[in-house]
Amino acid sequence: MKNILVIGAGKSAVTLIDYLLNESEKSNWNITIADYNLNLALKSTNNHINSRPIFFDINDVNQRNKEIDRADIVVSMLPASMHVLVAKDCISFKKHLVTASYVSKEINGLDNQAKDNGVLLLNEIGLDPGIDHMSAMKIIDDLKSQGANITSFKSYCGGLIHPDFDNNPWHYKFTWNPRNVVLAGQGNAKYLENNQEKTIAYSDLFSATEQMTILDAGVFEGYANRDSLSYKHAYGIDDISTLFRGTLRKIGFCNAWNIFVQLKMTDDSYKLENSENYTNREFLNKFLQDNDALSVEQKLCKQFNLTIDSEDFKKIAWLGLFEDIKVEIHDASPAQILQTILEKKWKLGIVDKDMIVMQHQFEYIQNGEQKKLNSSLVVFGDDPRFTAMAKTVGLPVAIAIKLILNGEIKSIGVKIPTTKDIYIPVLKELEENGINFIEEKF
C-alpha cells in the first residue's frame, strides 16, 4: 500500500482530498491528512476507511520527520513560506513533493540537492499558477509545431462569485485565503510590452487595468500579477515582444480597492496601538487627511473626489466602514483589521457558489498572416465547500500525485508543469472532470 501525506486540510484541499480518497480504493493508497486543526482533518476524510487524519504541527521537527519518512509522496497545502521546511525533509528522506504554490527562491535553491537524491519537487500545479501554465504550454507547443511565431501572450485569471449569487456592490466574495487577497499585488509587477520591460508600483497597480469580455461570463478588468518576465524562459518564448500575466475582477472593483491602497490600509508592516478599541469608522478616519470641520464621509469624498452617490462610495459604505462597530482585534496591522472587516461582508453564504475565469490571449504570425487566438475557461463551484477554487487548485495536484506514484512522471529536481509529460495527461483528466478550455480564433 502506498502512503500519501497531505499537509493542510483547508478550503483549497477539499477536492484534492476527496479525489485521493476515492482513488485510494482502486489504487491501494492510504491517505494521511495532517492539519493543526484536528477537527478540520477529521471532517475532510468523512471517516473513509483509507484515511488517517492527524493533528500536525509543522514546527515539530520529530513529528514532521516521522510523517514524511513513512510517506511515499508528500503534498503541502500549507502557506507558501512553510513549504521549504517540508521540501528539505523530503530531500533528506528521498520523497517526492507536490505543491500548488509559486516556486520561492528557497525552493529553487534546492534543485541540485533534489536531483542528487532523485527527488521531484513539483510546484505551481494548482490553478494560477498551474492550469494556466499547462493550458498555455499546450497552445504554445501546438503553435510552434505549426510554424507560428508568437508575438504576444497575455494570461488572466480570477476567482470570483457565480453570477447567480453576485449580490453585493463589489461583485466579489472570498473563495480563497482572505489574507492573500488583501495583500495581493504588494511589491512591483513586471511585464513585457512591445519589447520594453515595464514595472508597475503597488501604488499604481489598481489604476492600470485592462477590460475584456470572456465568453458568456461577462466583462472583467485585469491588473498585472507579479513578475511576468520570469516566464519567458519557462514557457520557451524568449523572443516574444509582449508577455503579461494578470488577475481578474469584475468591473469597478479595482477603482474602489485602490482607495484602500492609496490610504495604506493594506499595510501589514506595523501594528496599530490599541487596535482592539478602534471602531470601523475610527479605523477609516485614521488614514484620512485631518479636517475637524468635515465628517468621515465628507473627508473621504474630498480626498478622492467622490460623491455619496458614486459607486466607489457605496462600495465602501456597504462594507460598514462608516459604522461604529468595534474591530476587537488586539495588536493588529492595518491589513489585518481590513481583512477582518471584509471577512464579515465577503463571506460565501450557505448556498453560494463561486466561479473561476481564465483567459489566454495569443497573437502570432503564421504563413505571413497576423492572427489571434483566445483560450478561455469558466468553472462553477458546486457549493460553498466544493468550490470552483477547490476544484481547480486541488484536482491538478491530485492528478499529478497519481501520475508520479504510477511512474508516469519521472522528472526530478525543482519543476513546474510546463513539459508535455506533465501537462498532457493532467489536462486530459481535467477535461474529463469538466475543466476544459474553449478556443476562439480571429
C-alpha positions in Angstrom: 0.0 0.0 0.0 1.3 3.5 -0.9 1.2 6.2 1.7 0.3 9.7 0.7 0.9 12.6 3.2 -1.3 15.6 2.7 -0.3 18.5 4.9 -3.0 21.1 5.2 -6.8 20.4 5.1 -8.1 23.9 4.4 -10.5 25.2 1.8 -8.3 24.6 -1.2 -7.6 21.0 -0.2 -11.2 19.5 0.0 -11.4 18.4 -3.7 -7.8 17.2 -3.6 -8.5 15.0 -0.5 -11.8 13.8 -1.9 -10.1 12.7 -5.2 -7.3 10.9 -3.4 -9.7 9.0 -1.1 -11.9 7.9 -4.0 -8.9 6.8 -6.0 -7.4 5.0 -3.0 -9.9 2.2 -3.2 -8.6 1.0 -6.6 -5.0 2.2 -6.3 -4.4 0.8 -2.8 -3.5 4.0 -1.2 -3.5 5.2 2.4 -4.0 8.9 2.9 -2.8 10.7 6.0 -4.4 14.1 6.4 -2.3 16.3 8.6 -3.5 19.6 10.0 -3.0 21.8 13.1 -6.8 21.7 13.4 -7.6 18.1 14.0 -11.4 18.7 13.5 -10.7 20.0 10.1 -8.6 17.0 9.2 -11.3 14.7 10.5 -14.1 16.5 8.6 -12.1 16.2 5.3 -11.9 12.4 5.5 -15.6 11.7 6.1 -14.5 8.5 8.0 -13.1 7.0 4.9 -11.5 3.6 5.5 -8.2 4.6 3.8 -7.9 7.8 5.7 -5.7 8.7 8.7 -6.5 12.2 10.0 -3.9 13.5 12.5 -3.1 16.6 14.4 0.1 18.0 12.9 2.5 20.8 14.0 4.7 21.8 11.1 7.3 23.2 13.6 7.5 19.9 15.4 10.7 18.5 13.8 10.3 15.0 15.1 6.7 14.7 14.0 7.5 16.2 10.6 10.4 13.9 10.0 8.4 10.8 11.2 5.4 11.5 8.9 7.5 12.4 5.8 9.6 9.3 6.3 6.6 7.0 6.4 5.1 8.5 3.2 5.7 7.6 -0.4 4.8 11.1 -1.6 4.0 14.4 0.2 1.7 17.2 -0.8 2.0 20.5 1.0 -1.1 22.7 1.1 0.5 25.0 3.7 1.2 28.7 3.3 3.9 29.1 0.7 6.5 30.3 3.3 6.3 26.9 5.0 7.0 24.7 2.0 10.8 24.9 2.4 10.7 23.1 5.7 8.8 20.2 4.1 10.9 20.3 1.0 14.2 19.9 2.8 12.9 16.9 4.7 11.5 15.4 1.5 15.0 15.6 0.0 16.6 14.1 3.1 14.1 11.2 3.1 14.1 10.9 -0.7 10.3 11.6 -1.0 8.7 13.4 -3.9 6.8 16.7 -3.0 3.9 18.4 -4.8 2.6 21.9 -4.1 0.3 24.4 -5.7 2.4 27.4 -4.8 4.8 29.6 -6.7 8.4 28.4 -6.6 10.2 30.5 -4.0 13.9 31.4 -4.1 14.5 29.0 -1.2 12.7 26.1 -3.0 14.5 26.9 -6.3 17.8 26.7 -4.4 17.2 23.1 -3.6 17.2 22.0 -7.2 20.7 20.3 -7.2 20.1 18.6 -3.9 16.7 17.3 -5.1 18.4 15.9 -8.3 21.2 14.4 -6.3 18.7 12.5 -4.2 16.4 11.6 -7.1 13.5 13.7 -5.7 10.9 15.6 -7.6 9.8 18.9 -6.1 6.8 19.8 -8.3 5.4 23.3 -7.7 2.8 25.6 -9.4 0.4 22.8 -10.2 -2.8 24.3 -8.9 -4.9 26.9 -10.7 -2.9 30.1 -11.1 -0.2 29.0 -11.1 -0.8 25.6 -12.5 -3.7 25.2 -15.0 -2.6 28.5 -16.6 0.9 27.1 -17.2 -0.3 23.8 -18.6 -3.0 25.1 -20.9 -0.7 27.9 -22.2 2.1 25.5 -22.9 -0.2 23.2 -24.9 -1.1 26.1 -27.2 2.5 27.4 -27.4 3.8 24.0 -28.3 1.0 23.5 -30.8 1.5 26.8 -32.5 5.3 26.3 -32.7 4.7 22.9 -34.3 2.6 24.6 -37.0 5.4 27.1 -37.7 3.8 30.1 -36.0 5.8 32.9 -34.5 4.2 34.0 -31.2 4.5 37.8 -30.7 2.2 38.4 -27.8 0.9 36.4 -24.9 -1.4 37.7 -22.1 -2.9 35.5 -19.5 -5.6 36.4 -16.9 -7.2 34.5 -14.1 -9.6 35.3 -11.3 -11.6 33.6 -8.5 -15.0 35.3 -8.4 -18.6 34.8 -7.3 -21.0 32.9 -9.5 -23.3 35.3 -11.4 -26.4 33.9 -9.8 -25.0 34.7 -6.3 -23.4 38.1 -7.2 -25.4 40.2 -4.7 -23.1 42.8 -3.4 -21.8 46.1 -4.9 -18.2 44.8 -5.0 -19.3 41.7 -7.1 -16.8 39.7 -5.0 -16.7 37.2 -2.2 -13.8 35.3 -0.7 -13.2 32.0 -2.3 -9.6 31.5 -1.1 -7.2 32.8 1.6 -8.5 36.3 2.6 -5.1 37.4 3.7 -3.7 36.7 0.3 -6.5 38.8 -1.3 -5.8 41.8 1.0 -2.1 41.7 0.4 -2.3 40.9 -3.4 0.0 42.9 -5.6 2.3 44.2 -3.0 5.7 44.7 -4.5 6.2 45.7 -8.1 4.6 44.0 -11.0 6.8 43.4 -14.1 5.8 42.6 -17.6 6.9 43.0 -21.2 5.2 45.2 -23.8 6.5 45.7 -27.3 10.0 44.6 -26.3 10.1 47.0 -23.4 10.3 45.8 -19.8 7.6 47.6 -17.7 7.3 47.9 -13.9 4.2 49.0 -12.1 4.5 50.0 -8.5 1.9 48.7 -6.0 0.6 52.3 -5.6 -0.3 52.4 -9.3 -1.3 48.7 -9.8 -5.1 49.0 -9.4 -5.4 52.1 -11.6 -3.6 50.4 -14.5 -6.3 47.9 -15.6 -7.4 46.4 -18.9 -11.0 45.3 -19.7 -12.1 42.2 -21.6 -15.2 40.1 -22.3 -14.8 36.4 -21.6 -17.3 34.0 -23.2 -20.7 34.4 -21.6 -19.3 35.1 -18.2 -19.3 38.9 -18.6 -17.0 41.8 -18.7 -13.9 41.9 -16.4 -10.9 44.1 -15.6 -7.4 42.7 -15.2 -4.4 44.1 -13.3 -0.8 42.9 -13.5 0.2 39.9 -11.5 3.7 39.6 -10.0 6.7 39.1 -12.3 5.6 38.0 -15.8 9.2 38.2 -17.1 10.2 35.1 -15.3 8.0 33.0 -17.6 9.7 33.9 -20.8 12.2 31.2 -20.4 9.9 28.8 -18.6 7.4 28.9 -21.5 10.2 28.8 -24.1 9.2 32.1 -25.6 12.4 34.1 -25.1 11.9 36.1 -28.3 8.3 37.2 -27.6 7.7 41.0 -27.6 4.7 41.2 -25.2 4.2 39.0 -22.1 1.7 39.8 -19.4 0.0 37.8 -16.6 -2.9 39.4 -14.8 -5.6 38.9 -12.1 -9.3 39.3 -13.0 -12.0 41.2 -11.1 -15.5 42.4 -12.1 -15.7 46.0 -13.4 -15.4 48.6 -10.7 -13.6 46.5 -8.1 -10.1 47.8 -8.8 -11.0 51.5 -8.6 -12.6 51.1 -5.2 -9.9 48.8 -3.9 -7.4 51.4 -5.0 -8.8 53.8 -2.3 -7.6 51.3 0.4 -4.2 51.0 -1.3 -3.8 54.8 -1.5 -4.8 55.2 2.1 -2.3 52.5 3.0 -5.0 50.5 4.8 -3.5 47.2 3.3 -0.1 47.8 5.0 0.9 44.7 7.0 4.3 46.0 8.2 3.4 47.5 11.5 0.8 47.2 14.3 -1.7 49.8 15.4 -1.6 50.6 19.1 -4.8 49.8 20.9 -6.2 48.3 17.7 -8.9 46.4 19.7 -10.5 49.7 20.7 -11.0 51.0 17.2 -14.3 51.1 15.5 -14.6 50.7 11.8 -15.3 54.4 11.4 -12.3 55.3 13.6 -10.1 52.9 11.6 -11.0 54.5 8.3 -10.7 58.0 9.8 -7.2 57.3 10.9 -6.0 57.2 7.3 -7.9 60.3 6.1 -6.5 63.8 6.0 -7.2 65.8 9.1 -10.1 68.2 8.9 -12.2 68.7 12.0 -14.8 70.6 10.1 -15.7 67.6 7.9 -17.3 64.3 8.7 -15.5 61.0 7.9 -17.8 60.7 4.8 -17.0 64.2 3.7 -13.3 63.7 4.2 -13.3 60.6 2.0 -15.3 62.3 -0.7 -13.0 65.3 -0.7 -9.8 63.3 -0.7 -10.8 61.1 -3.6 -13.2 63.4 -5.5 -16.2 61.2 -4.7 -19.9 61.9 -4.1 -22.1 59.9 -1.8 -24.0 58.7 -4.9 -20.8 57.4 -6.5 -20.2 53.6 -6.9 -16.9 53.8 -5.0 -18.5 55.5 -2.0 -21.4 53.0 -2.0 -18.9 50.1 -2.0 -17.0 51.4 1.0 -20.3 52.3 2.9 -21.6 48.8 2.2 -18.6 47.3 3.9 -19.6 49.1 7.1 -16.5 51.3 7.3 -18.6 54.3 8.4 -20.2 52.4 11.2 -19.3 52.5 14.9 -18.7 48.7 15.1 -15.7 47.7 17.3 -12.9 46.0 15.5 -11.9 43.9 18.6 -8.5 42.7 17.2 -5.5 43.1 19.6 -2.1 44.2 18.2 -3.3 44.2 14.6 -1.8 45.7 11.4 -4.0 47.8 9.1 -4.2 44.9 6.7 -5.4 42.6 9.4 -8.1 44.9 10.5 -9.3 45.5 7.0 -9.3 41.7 6.4 -11.5 41.2 9.5 -14.0 43.8 8.2 -14.0 42.2 4.8 -14.4 38.7 6.0 -17.7 39.6 7.6 -19.1 41.0 4.4 -17.4 38.9 1.7 -18.1 35.5 3.2 -19.7 32.9 1.0 -23.3 32.3 2.0 -24.6 28.8 2.9 -26.0 28.4 -0.7 -23.4 30.5 -2.6 -21.4 29.2 -5.5 -18.2 30.6 -6.9 -16.7 30.9 -10.4 -13.2 30.6 -11.9 -12.5 32.6 -15.0 -9.3 32.3 -17.1 -8.3 33.6 -20.5 -5.1 33.3 -22.6 -4.8 35.9 -25.4 -2.3 35.0 -28.1 -1.1 37.0 -31.1 1.1 35.2 -33.7 2.2 35.3 -37.3 1.6 32.2 -39.4 2.2 32.0 -43.1 2.8 35.7 -43.2 -0.6 36.5 -41.6 -1.2 38.2 -38.3 -3.6 36.0 -36.2 -5.2 36.0 -32.7 -6.3 33.2 -30.5 -8.2 33.4 -27.2 -8.5 30.3 -25.0 -11.0 30.7 -22.2 -12.0 28.7 -19.1 -15.1 29.2 -16.9 -15.7 26.8 -14.0 -18.5 27.0 -11.5 -18.4 25.7 -7.9 -20.9 23.1 -6.5 -21.5 24.7 -3.1 -19.5 26.8 -0.5 -17.3 23.8 0.4 -16.7 22.2 -3.0 -15.9 25.4 -4.7 -14.6 26.1 -8.2 -11.4 27.3 -6.5 -11.1 24.0 -4.6 -11.7 22.0 -7.8 -9.2 23.9 -10.0 -6.5 24.0 -7.3 -7.0 20.5 -5.9 -7.6 18.4 -9.0 -4.3 19.1 -10.8 -2.4 18.4 -7.6 -4.2 15.1 -7.1 -3.8 14.0 -10.7 -0.1 14.8 -10.5 0.2 12.7 -7.4 -1.4 9.8 -9.1 0.9 10.1 -12.2 4.0 10.3 -10.0 3.0 7.3 -8.0 2.2 5.3 -11.2 5.7 6.2 -12.6 4.2 8.2 -15.5 6.0 11.4 -14.4 9.7 10.6 -14.0 11.2 14.1 -13.7 13.4 15.0 -10.7 14.6 18.4 -9.3 12.5 21.6 -8.9 9.9 21.6 -11.6 6.8 23.5 -12.8 4.3 21.8 -15.1 5.5 23.2 -18.5 6.6 19.9 -20.0 4.5 17.5 -22.1 5.0 14.6 -19.7 3.1 16.5 -17.1 0.7 18.8 -18.9 -0.7 16.4 -21.5 -2.1 13.7 -19.0 -3.1 16.3 -16.4 -5.1 18.4 -18.9 -6.7 15.3 -20.4 -8.1 14.2 -17.0 -9.1 17.7 -16.1 -11.2 17.8 -19.3 -12.8 14.5 -18.2 -13.8 16.4 -15.0 -15.4 19.3 -16.8 -12.4 21.6 -16.7 -11.8 22.4 -20.4 -10.9 25.5 -22.5 -12.8 27.0 -25.4 -10.7 28.4 -28.2 -11.7 31.4 -30.4 -9.6 32.4 -33.4 -9.6 35.8 -35.0 
